[in-house]
Amino acid sequence: MQLNLINSYTAALLASAIGIFTAAAQPSSAVTSAPVYVPSYTHAGEPLPDGVIMWDALTKTADATNGQDFARFVFTFTNVAQKIDLGLATNITSITNLTSVTNSSLWAKFRGGKITHVASITRSTNTVTVTNSITPLPVTILAVHPSCGCTTAELPPVPWTIPGGSNGTIKVSVNLAGKSGTLFKSVAITTDNGKKDLMLRINVLPPPPPKPMSAEERAAGIAAAKLDRQAVFKGDCMNCHAKNVEGKYGQQLFAAVCAVCHEANPRATMVPDLHNLKDPTSEEFWRTWITTGKAGTLMPAFATSQGGPLNDMQIASLAAYLNYAMPSRVFPPQPTNVPAVK
């Protein structure tokens, strides 16, 4: 009975040991994966230091012709960010100097001989920095913010991670509708290493002077306007009378749609001189004429509700400008039924 128990216990120990060694001998089924790069927002609000992104330019300029819809820019860059591991190398040099000494007089009596050489050891230590390794680092563009709504940037979805040593491109467009002169725009690029502004300058060139109409073209235009005074907003005529009015107000709008007839040199005889009208004028006077024009004449109706190109705000700004720039030269008649002041 006791022998059987011992044998059973021994068998159990052997089975356990065999199981342990068998499990240890089997290969592990665990799968390891490469670490995932996660950008940090810690330095996003700081200026981007040098040596991270190399741009082809930080400021770009473009000339745009009047009537051009967009000014377009392309910025290219290279990710040059690196991690440099440094180490210290120490070099120790020992130098033995032997100096000849003549031993005489008192020293010779005490020593009974001569000391001919004295040895001294000088130890010099040089420490230098050496580069152990250079590792390219990824950079992530976290956000892109143009300075205004008329400026847009085209790039891959953010966050956009650029591997170390690789290149990238950011395209920028500026809507030029209703704009003139010199424009300044910017695009803020925020990365996990800091922030950088890209600057844009657009020179919107003035429109070329209109080509003078020949006598035949003028006669044909007048004939068409007599049949339909809104004909100036149709076909080729709209290039001078209705094109590029979007975003224009006041004086700029007058130059675009009114001066072509009223300030022409020479001015057609049937077109009135706005500087010397024979009727009293006011802001309401100008607004009425611009809105509805005058049937039976060449004066068209400029309001969109009448088939013209101008909205209510543009008409109001144009009337205010004309009332200021071309004040009435004729005073309204005084009422005759006003009792005399005694």
C-alpha positions in Angstrom: 0.0 0.0 0.0 2.8 2.4 1.0 4.8 1.4 -2.0 1.9 2.2 -4.3 1.5 5.6 -2.9 5.2 6.3 -3.3 5.1 5.2 -6.9 2.0 7.3 -7.6 3.6 10.4 -6.1 6.8 9.8 -8.1 4.8 9.4 -11.3 3.0 12.7 -10.7 6.2 14.5 -10.2 7.6 13.1 -13.4 4.5 14.1 -15.3 4.6 17.6 -14.0 8.3 18.0 -14.8 7.7 16.7 -18.4 4.9 19.2 -18.8 7.1 22.1 -17.7 10.0 21.2 -20.0 7.6 20.6 -22.9 5.9 24.0 -22.4 9.3 25.7 -22.2 10.4 24.0 -25.4 7.5 25.2 -27.4 8.0 28.5 -29.3 6.0 31.5 -28.1 3.0 32.5 -30.2 3.1 36.2 -29.1 3.3 38.7 -32.0 5.3 41.9 -31.7 4.5 45.0 -33.7 6.5 48.2 -34.5 5.8 51.1 -32.2 3.3 53.6 -33.6 4.3 57.2 -33.9 2.0 59.5 -32.0 2.5 63.3 -32.5 2.7 65.5 -29.4 0.9 68.8 -29.1 3.2 70.2 -26.5 5.2 72.5 -28.8 2.4 73.2 -31.3 2.0 76.9 -30.3 5.7 77.7 -30.2 7.7 79.1 -33.2 9.0 76.3 -35.5 12.8 76.1 -34.9 15.3 75.8 -37.7 16.4 72.4 -38.9 12.9 70.8 -38.9 11.2 71.7 -42.2 13.1 73.3 -45.1 10.8 75.4 -47.3 11.4 76.4 -50.9 10.3 79.9 -49.8 8.4 81.5 -46.9 7.1 84.4 -48.9 5.8 84.3 -52.5 4.5 87.0 -54.8 2.1 86.8 -57.8 0.8 89.3 -60.3 -2.8 88.9 -61.3 -4.6 90.5 -64.2 -7.7 92.4 -63.6 -10.6 90.0 -63.9 -8.5 86.9 -63.0 -10.6 84.7 -60.7 -7.8 83.3 -58.4 -4.2 83.7 -57.5 -2.5 80.4 -57.0 0.7 79.4 -55.1 2.6 76.2 -54.5 4.9 75.7 -51.5 7.2 72.7 -51.4 9.1 71.5 -48.4 11.4 68.8 -47.1 11.4 67.2 -43.6 15.0 67.5 -42.4 14.3 66.8 -38.7 16.9 64.4 -37.1 17.8 62.9 -33.8 21.5 63.0 -33.3 23.0 60.7 -30.6 26.3 62.1 -29.2 29.0 60.4 -27.1 32.2 61.5 -25.3 35.6 60.1 -26.2 38.4 60.6 -23.6 42.1 60.4 -24.6 44.7 60.3 -21.7 48.3 60.9 -22.5 51.2 60.5 -20.1 54.6 62.2 -20.7 57.8 61.5 -18.6 60.2 64.4 -18.4 63.8 63.8 -17.3 65.7 66.8 -16.0 69.5 66.7 -15.5 70.6 68.1 -12.1 74.2 68.6 -10.8 74.5 67.7 -7.2 77.3 69.4 -5.4 78.5 71.0 -2.2 76.3 70.3 0.8 74.0 67.8 -0.9 77.0 65.8 -2.1 78.3 65.5 1.5 75.0 64.3 2.8 74.2 61.9 0.0 77.8 60.8 -0.7 77.1 60.9 -4.4 75.5 62.8 -7.2 71.9 63.0 -8.3 72.0 63.2 -12.1 68.3 63.0 -13.1 64.9 64.0 -11.7 61.9 62.4 -13.3 58.5 64.1 -13.5 55.3 62.7 -15.1 52.7 65.0 -16.8 49.3 63.6 -17.6 47.0 65.3 -20.2 43.3 64.5 -20.7 41.5 65.4 -24.0 37.7 65.0 -24.2 35.9 65.3 -27.5 32.3 64.8 -28.7 31.6 62.2 -31.3 28.4 61.4 -33.2 27.2 57.9 -32.6 24.1 57.9 -34.9 21.7 60.1 -36.8 18.1 59.1 -37.1 15.5 60.9 -39.4 12.4 61.9 -37.5 8.8 62.2 -38.7 7.0 65.6 -38.5 3.2 66.0 -38.3 1.3 68.9 -39.7 -1.6 69.3 -37.1 -3.5 72.2 -38.7 -3.5 74.8 -41.4 -5.2 78.2 -40.9 -5.5 80.7 -43.8 -5.7 84.4 -42.7 -9.2 84.9 -44.2 -12.1 83.1 -45.9 -11.0 84.1 -49.5 -7.7 82.1 -49.0 -7.8 78.2 -49.1 -5.1 75.6 -48.7 -5.0 72.2 -50.4 -3.1 69.4 -48.7 -3.7 65.8 -47.4 -6.1 65.4 -44.4 -4.6 66.5 -41.1 -2.9 65.3 -39.0 -0.5 64.7 -41.9 2.7 62.9 -40.9 5.7 63.4 -43.2 8.4 60.7 -42.7 11.9 61.9 -42.1 13.7 63.0 -45.3 10.6 63.0 -47.5 9.0 66.0 -49.3 5.5 67.5 -49.3 3.5 70.2 -51.2 0.9 72.7 -50.0 -1.2 74.5 -52.6 -2.8 77.9 -51.8 -5.5 79.8 -53.7 -6.7 83.4 -53.1 -10.1 84.4 -54.5 -9.7 87.7 -56.3 -13.4 88.6 -56.9 -13.9 92.3 -56.3 -10.3 92.9 -55.2 -7.8 95.4 -56.6 -4.4 96.8 -55.7 -1.9 94.9 -53.6 -3.1 92.2 -51.3 -1.3 90.5 -48.4 -2.4 87.1 -47.1 -0.9 84.4 -44.9 -1.3 80.7 -44.0 -0.4 79.4 -40.5 1.1 75.9 -40.6 1.0 74.2 -37.1 3.2 71.1 -36.6 4.1 69.0 -33.6 7.4 70.8 -33.6 6.1 74.4 -33.8 4.3 76.9 -36.0 5.4 78.7 -39.2 3.6 81.4 -41.3 3.7 81.3 -45.1 3.2 84.8 -46.6 1.5 85.7 -49.8 1.6 89.0 -51.8 -0.8 89.5 -54.8 -0.5 92.5 -57.1 -3.8 92.9 -58.9 -2.9 94.8 -62.0 -5.3 97.6 -63.1 -7.6 96.8 -66.1 -6.3 97.8 -69.5 -8.1 100.8 -71.0 -11.1 99.8 -73.1 -10.5 99.6 -76.8 -12.1 102.7 -78.4 -15.2 101.8 -80.4 -15.2 102.5 -84.1 -17.9 104.7 -85.6 -19.6 101.6 -87.0 -19.5 99.7 -83.6 -20.9 102.8 -81.8 -23.7 103.2 -84.4 -24.6 99.5 -84.1 -24.6 99.7 -80.3 -26.9 102.7 -80.3 -29.2 101.1 -82.7 -29.5 98.0 -80.5 -30.1 100.1 -77.4 -32.9 102.0 -79.1 -34.7 98.7 -79.7 -33.9 97.2 -76.3 -32.2 99.4 -73.7 -31.3 96.3 -71.7 -29.2 95.1 -74.7 -26.1 96.5 -73.0 -26.2 93.6 -70.5 -26.3 90.9 -73.2 -23.8 89.4 -75.7 -20.6 91.2 -76.3 -21.9 94.5 -74.8 -21.8 93.1 -71.3 -18.0 93.0 -71.4 -18.1 96.8 -70.9 -21.4 97.3 -69.1 -21.9 94.4 -66.7 -18.7 92.4 -66.3 -16.7 92.3 -63.1 -19.2 94.1 -60.9 -19.1 91.6 -58.1 -17.8 93.1 -54.9 -17.5 96.6 -56.3 -19.2 99.7 -54.7 -19.2 103.4 -54.9 -16.5 105.0 -57.0 -15.1 101.7 -58.1 -18.5 100.6 -59.3 -19.0 103.9 -61.2 -15.8 103.4 -63.1 -16.8 99.9 -64.0 -20.3 100.4 -65.3 -21.1 104.1 -65.7 -18.0 105.8 -66.9 -17.8 103.7 -70.0 -20.7 105.9 -71.4 -20.9 109.0 -69.3 -17.1 109.6 -69.1 -16.3 108.4 -72.6 -14.1 110.6 -74.8 -15.7 111.5 -77.0 -19.1 111.1 -75.3 -22.1 110.4 -77.5 -24.3 113.4 -77.9 -27.4 111.5 -76.6 -25.6 110.6 -73.4 -26.0 113.3 -70.7 -23.0 114.9 -68.9 -23.6 114.0 -65.3 -21.6 116.9 -64.1 -23.9 119.5 -65.6 -27.4 118.2 -65.4 -30.2 120.7 -65.8 -32.4 119.1 -63.2 -31.9 119.2 -59.4 -30.4 116.0 -58.1 -30.3 114.1 -54.8 -29.4 110.7 -53.5 -33.0 109.6 -54.2 -32.8 111.0 -57.7 -29.7 108.9 -58.5 -31.1 105.8 -56.9 -34.3 106.0 -59.0 -32.4 106.5 -62.3 -29.9 103.7 -61.6 -32.6 101.2 -60.5 -35.2 101.7 -63.3 -33.5 103.7 -66.0 -35.7 105.6 -68.3 -37.9 104.0 -70.9 -37.6 105.4 -74.4 -34.0 106.4 -73.9 -30.6 104.6 -73.9 -30.6 104.5 -70.1 -31.0 100.9 -69.0 -32.3 99.6 -65.6 -29.3 98.4 -63.6 -31.3 96.7 -60.8 -31.3 92.9 -60.8 -35.1 93.0 -60.4 -35.2 94.8 -63.8 -32.7 92.4 -65.6 -29.6 94.5 -64.7 -26.4 93.4 -62.9 -26.5 95.5 -59.6 -28.0 94.5 -56.2 -29.7 96.9 -53.9 -26.6 97.6 -51.8 -24.5 98.4 -54.9 -27.2 100.8 -56.1 -27.3 102.5 -52.8 -23.5 102.9 -52.7 -23.5 104.2 -56.3 -26.2 106.8 -55.5 -24.4 108.0 -52.4 -21.1 108.4 -54.4 -22.8 110.3 -57.2 -24.6 112.6 -54.8 -21.3 113.4 -53.1 -19.0 113.6 -56.2 -21.5 115.4 -58.5 -23.6 117.7 -56.3 -26.6 119.3 -57.8 -26.0 122.5 -59.8 -29.7 123.4 -60.0 -31.6 124.3 -56.9 -35.2 123.0 -56.6 -37.9 125.7 -57.1 -39.0 127.4 -53.9 -42.7 127.0 -53.0 -44.8 130.1 -53.8 -47.5 129.7 -51.2 -45.3 130.2 -48.2 -46.5 133.4 -46.3 -44.0 136.1 -46.0 -42.3 136.5 -42.6 -43.4 139.8 -40.9 
